[in-house]
Amino acid sequence: MAEGNDNVAGPAGEDQPREAAWWESEGDQVHCLLCPQDCRIGPWRLGRCRVRRNLDGVLRTVNYARITSAAMDPIEKKPLYHFRPGTQILSLGTFGCNLSCRFCQNFTISQGEPPTEKLTPEQAVELALDARSRGNIGIAYTYNEPIVWFEYVRDTAALAREAGLANVLVTNGLIREGPLEELLPFVDAMNVDIKAMDDEFYRSLCGIRSGAQARRTVEMVFGRCHVEITNLLVTDANDSEEQVRALADWAASVSPDLPLHISRYRPSYKHTAPATPADRLQRAVEIAREQLNFVYAGNIMLDGGSDTICPDCGEIGVARRGYSVSSRLSDTGACAACGRGLNVAL
């Protein structure tokens, strides 16, 4: 068993992929214990994520410190509307994913083999610190699925925390509880993609048996770090009123103040259904707002769809037009008009 072990370079030095965390040996196979895909990987083969390989009976991670994307982004782009609104964050991505969503918007890095550059954890933190003059608050692990970058995210996030930087995960939430507990002490905020309440959606369109662990992740982390959730409304797949009500029911059971982003789907990768009709997305927002206090429309301009509105007095706490943000909050992140807390981390 290699649960939570430190990564070490093999005998070939830097060119030898790092040993992965969270696995056990089963004869000539290795059993990956990182995510619910539960891969048992034969010699020289890769897991479903395409970045964890069985090399001579040891599970190794082939994407450690390999960067495909690096950019400064508004925190609202993650999307996080209740965490440090109006700030910027250094966003890093690699390649690979533990899902194979047919509608993936970043399929060139999640499913492809893009060119990479090396960026060690120390270099990533130095880059983030240098960007403070441009308003940077930390590092977001995003673009592809950061769970399959576990070792690098853990090591980098620990150094970033020591340097006073924030760490943000943009994730599908499909991680086992042990690895999540190891990572969570370094995480300040998460956006978790809840793709559907229907397991058939996960099976037929995402390549995994169930999405239950994503919901469990949200339930585990709420109150321990800042968390928001996103639901991509895919036309004629997860956009029925019944599905939206089920999502809102579950989210409200976590907290009525849990922010929900309902985003418009557009055809991408292997999925050719038409874009989500605007009226269907508007209706989904209305349904979710019956139970949740903070519901936002994404990938579409709807009147008031991006503003944070106080559920008690109706005043706008944060006004947004695209990525232009105007805060009207108190110094504690509460409504400046009535003092009601708005679940905003400043």
C-alpha positions in Angstrom: 0.0 0.0 0.0 1.3 3.4 -0.9 -1.3 5.7 0.5 -0.3 9.3 0.8 3.4 8.5 0.1 5.8 11.3 -1.0 6.8 11.3 -4.6 10.4 10.3 -5.3 12.3 10.3 -8.5 13.3 6.8 -9.7 16.8 5.6 -10.5 16.7 7.3 -13.9 16.5 10.7 -12.1 14.2 13.4 -13.4 13.3 11.4 -16.5 11.8 8.7 -14.4 8.1 9.5 -13.7 7.4 10.2 -10.0 5.8 7.5 -8.0 2.1 8.2 -7.5 0.3 8.4 -4.3 -2.7 6.3 -3.3 -2.2 2.8 -4.8 -1.6 -0.8 -3.9 0.1 -3.7 -5.6 -2.0 -6.7 -6.8 0.4 -9.2 -8.4 1.6 -7.8 -11.7 -1.2 -5.2 -11.6 -1.5 -2.0 -9.5 -4.8 -0.8 -8.0 -5.2 2.9 -8.1 -7.0 4.3 -5.1 -7.2 7.9 -6.1 -10.7 8.2 -7.7 -13.9 6.1 -8.0 -12.8 4.8 -11.4 -11.1 2.1 -9.3 -8.5 1.2 -12.0 -6.5 -2.0 -11.9 -3.7 -1.4 -14.3 -1.6 -4.0 -16.0 2.1 -3.7 -16.7 3.1 -0.7 -18.8 -0.5 0.3 -19.2 -2.3 3.6 -18.2 -5.3 4.1 -16.1 -8.5 5.7 -17.4 -7.0 9.2 -16.7 -4.1 8.4 -19.1 -1.5 9.9 -16.7 -1.0 7.1 -14.1 1.0 4.2 -15.5 2.1 0.8 -14.1 5.9 0.8 -14.6 7.6 -2.3 -13.3 4.9 -2.8 -10.7 4.9 0.7 -9.4 2.2 3.3 -10.2 3.8 6.4 -11.5 2.4 9.8 -12.5 3.5 10.9 -15.9 2.2 14.5 -15.7 4.0 15.7 -12.6 5.2 19.4 -13.1 4.1 19.2 -16.8 2.1 22.3 -17.8 -0.1 22.7 -20.8 -1.8 26.0 -19.8 -0.9 29.0 -17.6 -2.8 32.3 -17.5 -4.0 35.0 -15.2 -7.8 34.8 -15.0 -10.5 36.6 -13.1 -11.6 34.5 -10.1 -15.1 34.8 -11.6 -14.0 32.7 -14.6 -13.5 29.6 -12.4 -16.4 30.3 -11.7 -16.2 31.5 -8.1 -18.5 34.4 -7.3 -18.3 34.3 -3.6 -14.6 34.0 -3.1 -12.5 37.1 -3.3 -14.7 38.8 -5.9 -13.0 41.0 -8.4 -9.5 39.5 -8.0 -7.2 37.7 -10.3 -5.6 34.2 -10.0 -2.8 32.4 -11.7 -4.4 29.4 -13.4 -2.4 26.3 -14.2 -3.4 23.1 -16.1 -1.8 19.9 -17.3 -3.3 17.0 -19.3 -5.5 14.0 -18.6 -8.9 13.5 -16.9 -10.6 10.7 -15.0 -13.7 11.3 -17.2 -14.3 11.2 -20.9 -17.2 13.6 -21.3 -18.5 13.7 -24.8 -19.2 17.4 -24.5 -15.8 18.4 -23.0 -14.9 22.0 -23.9 -11.2 21.4 -23.1 -10.9 18.1 -24.8 -7.5 18.9 -26.5 -5.8 18.8 -23.0 -8.2 16.5 -21.1 -8.3 13.8 -23.8 -5.4 14.7 -26.1 -1.6 14.7 -25.9 -0.7 18.4 -26.0 2.8 19.8 -25.7 3.9 20.6 -22.2 6.5 22.7 -20.4 8.1 21.9 -17.0 7.1 24.0 -14.0 8.2 22.7 -10.6 6.1 23.5 -7.5 8.8 26.0 -6.4 8.7 27.7 -9.8 4.9 27.8 -9.8 4.9 29.5 -6.4 7.5 32.0 -7.5 5.5 32.8 -10.6 2.4 33.3 -8.5 4.3 35.6 -6.1 5.7 37.6 -9.0 2.2 38.1 -10.2 1.0 39.7 -7.0 1.7 43.1 -8.5 -1.1 42.3 -11.0 -3.6 41.5 -8.3 -2.9 37.8 -8.1 -4.2 36.1 -5.0 -2.9 32.6 -5.6 -3.0 29.5 -7.8 -6.0 27.8 -9.4 -5.6 24.2 -10.6 -7.9 24.1 -13.5 -8.5 23.7 -17.3 -8.2 19.9 -17.1 -9.0 17.8 -14.0 -6.7 18.6 -11.1 -7.5 15.3 -9.3 -5.4 13.4 -11.8 -2.6 15.9 -11.0 -2.9 15.0 -7.4 0.8 14.8 -6.4 1.7 18.1 -8.1 -1.3 19.9 -6.8 -0.6 18.7 -3.2 3.1 19.6 -3.3 2.5 23.0 -5.0 -0.5 23.9 -2.8 1.5 23.2 0.4 4.3 25.6 -0.7 1.7 28.2 -1.8 0.0 28.0 1.6 3.4 28.6 3.3 3.9 31.7 1.0 0.5 33.1 1.9 -1.2 32.3 -1.4 -4.7 31.0 -1.9 -5.3 27.6 -3.6 -8.3 26.9 -5.7 -9.5 23.6 -7.3 -11.8 23.6 -10.3 -12.8 19.9 -10.3 -15.4 17.3 -11.1 -15.2 16.2 -7.5 -14.6 12.5 -8.3 -11.9 11.8 -5.7 -11.9 9.2 -3.0 -12.2 10.4 0.6 -8.7 9.6 1.7 -6.9 11.6 -1.0 -9.4 14.4 -0.5 -8.6 14.6 3.2 -4.9 14.7 2.4 -5.4 17.6 0.0 -8.0 19.6 1.8 -5.8 21.3 4.4 -4.2 23.3 1.6 -7.3 24.2 -0.3 -9.0 27.6 0.2 -11.8 27.3 -2.4 -13.3 24.8 -4.8 -15.8 24.8 -7.7 -17.2 21.3 -8.1 -18.9 20.3 -11.3 -22.1 18.4 -10.6 -22.8 17.1 -14.0 -26.2 15.6 -13.3 -28.3 13.9 -10.6 -28.9 11.0 -12.9 -26.2 8.3 -12.9 -27.2 7.3 -16.4 -25.9 10.7 -17.6 -22.5 10.0 -16.0 -22.5 6.5 -17.6 -23.5 7.4 -21.1 -21.9 10.8 -21.5 -19.0 10.9 -19.0 -17.5 7.5 -18.8 -18.1 6.6 -15.1 -20.7 4.5 -13.3 -21.9 7.1 -10.9 -21.6 10.8 -9.9 -22.4 10.1 -6.2 -18.8 10.8 -5.1 -18.9 14.3 -6.6 -21.8 15.1 -4.3 -20.1 13.4 -1.4 -17.1 15.7 -2.0 -19.2 18.8 -1.7 -20.8 17.5 1.5 -17.4 16.8 2.9 -15.8 20.1 2.1 -18.7 22.5 2.8 -17.7 24.5 5.9 -14.1 23.4 5.7 -13.2 25.4 2.6 -15.2 27.7 0.4 -17.2 25.7 -2.2 -19.5 26.5 -5.1 -21.0 24.1 -7.6 -21.5 24.2 -11.4 -24.1 22.4 -13.5 -23.7 22.4 -17.3 -27.2 22.2 -18.7 -26.8 19.9 -21.7 -29.7 20.0 -24.1 -32.2 17.1 -23.8 -29.8 15.2 -21.4 -29.9 16.8 -17.9 -32.0 19.9 -18.5 -35.5 18.7 -17.6 -37.3 20.4 -14.8 -37.2 17.2 -12.8 -33.4 17.0 -13.0 -33.0 20.7 -12.0 -35.3 20.3 -9.0 -33.4 17.2 -7.9 -30.2 19.2 -8.1 -31.6 22.1 -6.2 -33.1 19.7 -3.6 -29.7 18.1 -2.9 -27.8 21.4 -2.9 -30.3 23.0 -0.5 -29.8 20.0 1.8 -26.1 21.0 2.0 -27.0 24.6 2.5 -29.5 27.1 0.9 -26.5 29.5 0.7 -24.4 27.1 -1.5 -23.8 29.0 -4.7 -24.9 27.3 -7.9 -23.8 28.2 -11.4 -26.1 26.8 -14.2 -24.1 27.1 -17.4 -25.2 27.0 -21.0 -23.9 24.1 -23.0 -22.6 24.6 -26.6 -21.8 21.7 -29.0 -18.2 20.6 -28.5 -16.0 17.5 -29.0 -18.2 14.5 -29.7 -21.5 15.9 -28.7 -23.6 17.6 -31.3 -26.9 18.4 -29.6 -27.8 22.1 -30.1 -26.9 24.7 -27.6 -29.1 25.0 -24.5 -32.1 27.1 -25.4 -32.0 30.4 -23.5 -35.6 30.0 -22.2 -34.8 26.6 -20.8 -31.7 27.9 -18.9 -33.8 30.8 -17.6 -36.4 28.4 -16.3 -33.7 26.3 -14.7 -32.4 29.3 -12.8 -35.9 30.2 -11.7 -36.5 26.6 -10.4 -33.2 26.5 -8.5 -33.9 29.9 -6.9 -37.0 28.5 -5.3 -34.6 26.7 -2.9 -31.2 28.3 -3.2 -30.3 31.8 -2.4 -27.4 32.3 -4.9 -28.0 30.9 -8.4 -26.2 32.3 -11.4 -26.5 31.8 -15.2 -23.2 31.0 -17.0 -22.1 31.2 -20.7 -25.1 33.5 -21.4 -26.2 37.0 -20.6 -29.4 37.0 -18.6 -30.6 40.2 -16.9 -29.4 39.9 -13.3 -28.1 36.4 -13.9 -24.6 37.2 -12.6 -25.4 39.6 -9.6 -25.2 38.5 -6.0 -28.4 39.7 -4.4 -29.2 39.7 -0.7 -32.0 37.2 -0.1 -33.3 39.2 2.8 -33.6 42.8 1.6 -33.1 42.3 -2.2 -30.2 44.8 -2.5 -27.3 43.9 -4.9 -24.2 42.9 -2.9 -22.0 42.3 -6.0 -22.9 43.6 -9.5 -21.3 41.9 -12.5 -21.2 42.7 -16.1 -19.1 40.0 -17.8 -15.9 40.0 -15.7 -16.4 43.6 -14.5 -17.2 43.5 -10.8 -18.6 46.1 -8.5 -18.7 45.2 -4.8 -21.3 46.7 -2.5 -20.4 44.5 0.4 -19.5 45.4 4.0 -15.9 44.8 5.2 -17.0 41.4 6.4 -18.6 40.3 3.2 -22.2 40.8 4.4 -24.9 42.8 2.7 -24.1 46.5 3.3 -27.8 47.4 3.5 -29.1 44.9 6.1 -26.0 43.0 7.4 -27.1 39.6 6.2 -24.3 37.2 5.6 -23.9 36.3 1.9 -21.4 33.4 2.2 -18.7 35.6 0.6 -15.0 35.0 1.5 -13.1 38.3 1.1 
